């Protein structure tokens, strides 16, 4: 089980930004993903979204997915293991 870290953000800061706590978590997840500091799985977990919904949000913000040759090799191997290649 993972430890949970609490971050105190004054309510007036959220109000000034016109954001809820959930909005702030989503924006943090997007920023960390865009900076390649979080994987898509961890970023969507932080945002509290399904993978599909998070991918849609990335697309709407024009944040390119991180997908390299290593990811492709892993996906190909997974497909082979599943008998789909």
N, C-alpha and C positions, 0 to 999 in steps of 0.2 A: 504494500500500500504506500502511495506517495504522500509525502508531507504537503501540507497546504500552507502557503504563505499569504498573509493578509497584508493588504496595502491600503493605507488610509488616504483617502482623497476627500478633501473638504467638500461638503455638499454645494457650497457656493461656487466652487471651481467647476463642478459638473454642470450646475445651472448656467454659469457663464458660457460654458462650451455647448450648452444645450444638448447634453448627453446624459444617458443613464449609465449606471455601473456596467450593465451588459454592453452598451455601446462602446464604452471605454475598453472593455476586454476584447471586443471585436476589432477595434482600431489597433490595439496593441498586437493582436494576433496577425493582422494584415501587415503591420510595419515589420514585425520580426520575420515573417515569411518573406516579404519583399527584400529584406536585408540578408536572406539566406541564413538566418540564425535559428530558425525553426523549420522542421519538416512540415509538409502539408498535414500530416496526421496529427502532430502536436499542435500546430496552429489551429486546426479546426476544433481540436479538443479544447483549447483555451477559449476559442470563440463560442463554444457550446453549440456547434452546428454539425449537421451531417456533412460527410465529405462532398456529396453532390451540391448542397447549398453553399458550402464554402467555395467550391470551385466556381459556382455561378457568381458569387460575390467577387472573387478574383477577376473573373472575366469582365464584370461590370466596371471594375476599377482599372482595367487594363494592366493588371499585374500578371506578367508572364509566368507560366508554370515552370518549376525547376525540374528538368528532366534531362539527364545526361546519358552517356553511353553505358555507364554502370547501372543506371535504372533500367535501361532497355535490356541489358544482359540479364538482370534479375527477373524482369517480366517474361523474357523468353524462357528462362529456366523454369519458372513457375508454370508456364503453359506446357512445357514439356512434361513436367512432373504430373500435371493434370491430364496428360494424354490429349492435349488439344493442338499439338503441333506435330 
